[in-house]
């Protein structure tokens, strides 16, 4: 058997679409290299394809297929919004890193929703809640809106587009702690006292964070949308999932790791986390074995501080894993002297663009209602 095969042969042996083959590559399950005879074409390692084909053939029971899709597994629903292929992130087929060179978050949000042209302005917005904590303000503003907004299913698309813009503005106001007009990145920069040279870094970060395929918070938003819930309720579901320490709250773990590295040394901190069999926060990503492109694009625009730069070098040398977006956000917050909870706020404001786009897409589809594999006590009377 030939060691390397073309994409058509690889897909035929697996019985998958091109997107699925690319997903296998991005997750490190299939190795790929350029074709020496044609650098524009890729070759796929036949042994990796054979191993995947064997695993696919062992069991195709619905329960086994569903269980394998839950954690970084096979795609579970159709979407035309975002994909991750060959280590790169694409919004509607366009490279997110390139889009971050010029787009604002508002423009990226319209692209994700499948729209074009000028932003639509809705009704006047109330002032943001008075809470000191940014996360509390984000939750409060969405909860208040979700409690009064009508269901999204069946509403006029123009009304939904206007509602989408209002929701993003409300979240930006909540993160800033005050109402504002103009591009969201400039409003956040002004509220956080960022110098003009830092405004573009915030803009880039927001665009790179706008969506990330079917992550936990987006799936939560889609589940809510499948019931016909309002856009605010869908965004609230997304925010609830994002707030966990294994999702949007991962920047806090990264910050703790960085503080540990200052106390000990970068090498000692990395070794301690690895000895305790803990994943090193801020490094590696299951979907990007070659490195998180979002972090790569952002970190190319500024130099992390000396302590974080030393930590990055030590961890990458010890583990071979590149810095991910959580490291980049902590480094950005330090570079611009942002509030401690700014990484989560940036994440939430930016990702609301994706939540809304996915909610609109899912709202036209079926109810998401999986079944549980029961492993509890034997039911009485059976």
MOZI-V840741 format. One record per helix or strand. SS is the DSSP state (helix for helix, strand for strand). FROM is the first residue (numbers start at 1). TO is the last residue. If there is no record, write none. Layout:
ss: (SS	SS)
from: (FROM	FROM)
to: (TO	TO)
This chain:
ss: (strand	helix	helix	strand	strand	helix	helix	strand	strand	strand	helix	helix	helix	helix	helix	helix	helix	helix	helix	helix	strand	helix	helix	strand	helix	helix)
from: (4	7	18	32	38	46	62	82	88	94	96	105	134	157	184	196	216	231	250	266	283	293	306	323	325	342)
to: (6	14	26	35	45	58	70	85	91	95	99	112	146	176	191	208	226	242	263	275	283	299	319	323	336	362)
